[in-house]
Amino acid sequence: MTAPGDPRALPLPAAWARSAPARGLRTTVHRIVLRPYVWACARPTVEGVEHLATLTSPVVFVANHASHLDTPLIFGALPPHITSRLVVGAAADYFFGSPLTGAVTALLFNAFPVRRGAPVRTGRGGRDRTVRGAARRLLDEGWHVLLYPEGTRSRDGRLGAFGTGAARLCLQTGAPAVPIALTGTHAVIPRGTRVPVRGAPPVSIRFGRPIRATPGERAPDFRDRMREDVRLLQRSS
């Protein structure tokens, strides 16, 4: 039972997007419209999907972030049994700044708002606590969570510094992290543009092996291991 004021007593953000009708519509849109369009723009190669075959519990996917293409590419590359249970942390100030943008983002990518920087103006203090605790609750409910530890898209395509949020989430829940490296997406749709660049080289998506925090490992150390795995996957592409 939740106590008064406990953020777990509040409904999770964008819960409607995880309903059966929304999931069905999202699957149809991805299969018929979004995936064919993104694949035509990016011409991606996908490697490492075999590392996901042994997943038996929810995981935290951690990926580098250089383009608006990243999330639809990951959705298109993952097996359907994973995407059907995948939620995406999206910047609350950018994607949930207006009701329309928030609704479209939630519907297309099963997204929930993630706070970055200053506290989100949610109207009630408890709502902000719910935003911050949403990823943990979703893992508890059996959802895989996709996070971008850089917090924003790279300005030049290079891998940036990782925050500790994803690492702390893994430490709190015991969930493993699965590194994802996307290479070349910045060239297709660079930050600040919305239209694909003609003639951009093909991109690659590489999934790494799941990794777990070791006993006593601190969040900054696990964060560094996550980032190093993503970096090595990028170099292997």
C-alpha positions in Angstrom: 0.0 0.0 0.0 1.3 3.5 -0.9 1.4 6.2 1.7 -0.1 9.7 1.1 2.3 11.8 -0.9 4.3 8.7 -2.1 4.9 9.2 -5.9 4.1 5.6 -6.5 0.5 6.4 -5.6 0.3 8.6 -8.7 -0.4 7.3 -12.2 2.7 6.9 -14.4 3.1 9.5 -17.1 1.7 8.7 -20.5 0.2 5.4 -19.2 -2.4 5.5 -22.0 0.3 4.9 -24.6 0.9 1.4 -23.0 -2.7 0.3 -23.4 -3.6 -2.5 -25.8 -5.2 -0.2 -28.5 -2.2 2.2 -28.4 0.3 -0.6 -28.7 -1.6 -2.1 -31.6 -1.8 1.2 -33.5 1.9 1.9 -32.8 2.9 -1.5 -34.2 0.9 -0.9 -37.3 2.4 2.6 -37.9 5.9 1.3 -37.4 5.5 -1.7 -39.7 3.7 0.1 -42.5 5.0 3.7 -42.4 7.9 4.5 -40.1 10.2 1.6 -40.5 10.1 1.5 -44.3 10.7 5.3 -44.4 13.6 5.2 -41.9 15.2 2.2 -43.6 15.1 4.0 -47.0 16.7 7.1 -45.5 19.4 5.4 -43.4 20.0 2.0 -45.2 21.2 0.5 -41.9 23.1 -2.6 -41.1 22.2 -4.3 -37.8 24.5 -6.5 -35.7 24.5 -8.1 -32.3 20.8 -9.0 -32.2 21.9 -12.5 -31.1 23.0 -11.0 -27.8 19.3 -10.4 -27.0 18.2 -14.0 -27.3 19.1 -14.8 -23.7 17.1 -11.9 -22.1 14.6 -13.2 -19.7 13.8 -10.1 -17.6 13.5 -6.3 -18.3 16.7 -4.5 -19.2 17.9 -0.9 -19.6 19.0 -0.2 -23.2 21.7 2.6 -23.2 22.5 4.2 -26.6 24.5 7.1 -27.9 22.3 9.9 -29.3 23.1 12.0 -32.4 19.9 12.2 -34.4 16.1 12.1 -34.3 16.6 8.9 -36.4 18.0 7.0 -33.4 14.8 5.9 -31.7 12.9 4.8 -34.8 16.1 2.9 -35.9 16.3 1.1 -32.6 12.6 0.2 -32.7 13.1 -1.1 -36.2 16.2 -3.2 -35.4 14.9 -4.8 -32.2 12.8 -8.1 -32.4 9.1 -7.5 -32.1 8.8 -9.4 -28.7 11.1 -6.7 -27.3 9.6 -3.6 -29.0 6.2 -4.7 -27.8 7.5 -4.2 -24.2 9.8 -1.2 -24.8 9.4 2.3 -23.4 11.6 5.3 -24.2 12.7 8.0 -21.9 12.2 11.3 -23.7 13.3 14.8 -22.5 10.3 16.3 -20.7 11.2 19.9 -21.6 11.6 19.1 -25.3 9.1 16.3 -26.2 6.4 17.0 -23.5 6.4 20.7 -23.6 3.0 20.8 -25.3 0.1 18.4 -25.1 0.1 17.6 -28.8 3.9 17.0 -29.1 3.7 14.9 -25.9 0.8 12.8 -27.2 2.5 12.1 -30.6 5.8 11.2 -28.9 4.1 8.9 -26.4 2.0 7.2 -29.1 4.8 6.7 -31.7 7.5 5.5 -29.3 5.8 4.5 -26.1 7.7 7.4 -24.5 7.5 8.8 -21.0 9.0 12.1 -19.8 12.5 12.2 -18.3 13.6 15.2 -16.4 16.9 16.8 -17.3 18.3 19.9 -15.8 15.9 22.0 -13.7 12.7 20.4 -12.3 9.8 20.0 -14.7 6.8 22.3 -14.1 4.2 19.6 -13.8 1.6 21.5 -11.9 2.0 19.5 -8.7 5.2 18.6 -6.8 4.2 14.9 -6.7 3.9 14.8 -10.4 7.6 15.8 -10.8 8.6 13.0 -8.4 6.6 10.6 -10.5 8.4 11.7 -13.6 11.7 11.0 -11.9 10.7 7.6 -10.6 8.9 6.4 -13.8 11.7 4.4 -15.2 12.1 2.3 -12.1 8.4 1.7 -11.9 8.2 0.7 -15.5 11.0 -1.8 -15.0 9.2 -3.2 -12.0 6.1 -3.7 -14.2 8.1 -5.7 -16.8 8.9 -3.1 -19.4 12.3 -2.7 -21.1 13.6 0.9 -20.9 15.6 2.7 -23.5 17.6 5.7 -22.3 20.1 8.1 -23.8 22.7 8.8 -21.1 24.2 11.7 -22.9 21.0 13.6 -22.2 20.8 15.3 -25.6 21.8 14.8 -29.2 25.5 15.2 -30.1 26.2 18.3 -32.0 28.9 16.7 -34.2 28.1 13.0 -34.0 30.9 12.2 -31.5 30.1 10.3 -28.3 29.6 12.7 -25.4 29.8 12.3 -21.6 27.3 10.0 -19.9 25.2 11.0 -16.9 24.7 8.5 -14.0 20.9 8.2 -14.3 20.9 4.9 -16.3 23.6 3.4 -14.1 21.8 4.4 -10.9 18.6 2.8 -12.3 20.4 -0.5 -12.9 22.0 -0.4 -9.4 18.6 0.3 -7.8 16.7 -2.4 -9.7 19.3 -5.0 -10.5 18.5 -4.8 -14.2 21.3 -5.4 -16.7 22.3 -2.7 -19.2 22.4 -3.5 -22.9 24.7 -1.1 -24.8 23.7 0.1 -28.3 26.0 2.0 -30.7 24.5 3.9 -33.6 27.0 5.1 -36.2 26.3 7.6 -39.0 22.9 8.8 -37.9 24.2 12.4 -37.4 25.1 12.5 -41.1 21.6 11.5 -42.2 19.6 14.0 -39.9 22.1 16.3 -38.1 21.0 18.1 -35.0 19.1 21.2 -36.0 17.6 19.7 -39.2 14.5 17.6 -39.8 14.9 16.5 -43.4 17.3 13.6 -44.3 20.4 14.5 -46.1 20.6 13.0 -49.6 23.6 10.8 -50.2 24.6 10.3 -46.6 26.5 7.0 -45.9 24.6 4.0 -44.5 24.3 3.8 -40.8 25.0 0.9 -38.4 23.2 -0.3 -35.3 25.2 -2.6 -33.0 23.9 -4.3 -29.9 26.3 -5.3 -27.2 26.2 -8.1 -24.6 24.2 -7.3 -21.5 26.4 -6.1 -18.6 25.6 -6.0 -14.9 27.0 -3.9 -12.1 29.4 -5.9 -9.9 28.9 -6.1 -6.1 29.8 -2.8 -4.5 30.2 -1.0 -7.9 29.4 2.7 -7.7 27.1 4.4 -10.3 30.0 6.5 -11.8 32.0 3.4 -12.4 29.2 1.5 -14.0 28.4 4.5 -16.1 31.9 4.6 -17.3 31.7 0.9 -18.3 28.5 1.5 -20.2 30.1 4.3 -22.1 33.2 2.3 -22.9 31.1 -0.5 -24.3 29.2 1.9 -26.5 32.5 3.5 -27.7 34.0 0.1 -28.5 30.9 -0.9 -30.4 31.1 2.2 -32.4 34.7 1.6 -33.3 33.8 -2.0 -34.4 31.3 -0.7 -37.0 
